[in-house]
Amino acid sequence: MYENYYGFSERPFQLTPDPAFYFESVTHKKALSYLGYGLQQGEGFIVITGEVGAGKSTLVGHLQSRLDWNAVTIGEVVTSALGSDEMIAMAAHSFGIDVETSDKAGALSRIEEFLQDEARAGRKVLLVVDEAQNLTVGALEELRMLSNFHLGAQPLLQMLLLGQPEFRQLLSEWDQLEQLRQRVIATHHLEAMQPGEIQPYVEHRLSHVGWEGNPRFDEAVWPLIQQESGGIPRLVNRLLSRILMKGAQEGRSVIDAAVVNRVLDEIHGRVTEEPPMSDMSQPQAPAPQESVQGEESALLDAQISAIEEAFAQRDKVIAALRKEVAALAQEKTEPASGDNSDRIAALEARLDDQERSLRQVLTMMINYFESSATRDAA
């Protein structure tokens, strides 16, 4: 693959969110400021919206990496299209509280008890709800009811809602959500990156994997990348992966406009993609219709996105489990016994193995799709 050809330590333009690659564009900097302000208030709802691939998950991952786990407890709900009763159960499960979906009263009681215990221990509690545009009005109302929990005058739960642009419209227009709207203390819509941010964004990700100028990018490529991607980070990533594969295939140390235009022609079905030739391979006949190639390329892009999205959800689950392990290991009220220490170490090892295995499978599946007959292989 191209990362080997150019000597990168890993793939710099994966589609799965990775806080390690966080790039602070103008819009992300504003969002982070709103998040910081909202978290200082310690109550109500913070709402972040943006197009698919705008970087919402990466932003939240970056935020979590900056928080003190001893001072903040975070739960994440990553399953969408939930009803009201399901919402309560999922909120409980996100904090490791075992409840029955059918026992709403019991679930609410367990959640309130958990929140009070966290407050007495001096910890704030934040619930992150992703894909909020898929929630029913009933589920959103249940979230509002959860925000009513207090210990004296102290609010016990704060929520961060992440959603696509339609959630912003839903929240502003639906009369049934008036009470929730009144509790939104900070909101921001992630815009696309500005034209002048494309080059710094690309170079930032490349530098993270050991790039030292090979390949070099001609100035003429940046307007083409901006026009094609619209400044959406995930679309920039997808396009750069294709461009770097083409560059590696052609043995190029300079990526110029001609390389980018050839990739764009292939993406849009204006020419037939051809796999790299080897001594043992034979030329393949071009596709009979240009439109077929374009449809196949679009289908594979969709398949890759679906695969990576599935694994991204798994990554979130793993991250949540890691936090629980860290919290257990740092528990100071009772010293951990030898057996508990061994169990913690074993659990951490299993989590490491699971994470490595998931990422290996993801990489193999992506490599398969991207090296198939309708894609360039590097």
Buried (B, 14 or more C-beta within 10 A) or exposed (E): BBBEBBEBEEBBBBBBBBBEBBBBBEBBEBBBEBBEEBBEEBBBBBBBBBBEBBBBBBBBBBBBEEBEBEEBBBBBBBBBEBBBBBBBBBBBBBBBBEBEBEBBEEBBEBBBEBBBEBBEEEBBBBBBBBBBBBBBBBBBBBBBBBBEBBBEEEBBBBBBBBBBBEBBEBBEEEEEBEEBBEBBBBBBBBBBBEEEBBBEBBBBBBEBBEBEEBBEBBEEBBEBBBEBBEBBBBBBBBBBBBBBBBBBBBEBEEBBBEBBBBBBBBBBBEBBBEBEEEEEEEEEEEBEEBEEBBBBBBEBBEBBBEBBBBBBBBBBEBBBBBBEBBBEBEEEEEEBEEEBEEBBEEBBEEBEEBBEEBBEEBBEBBBBBBBBEBBBBB
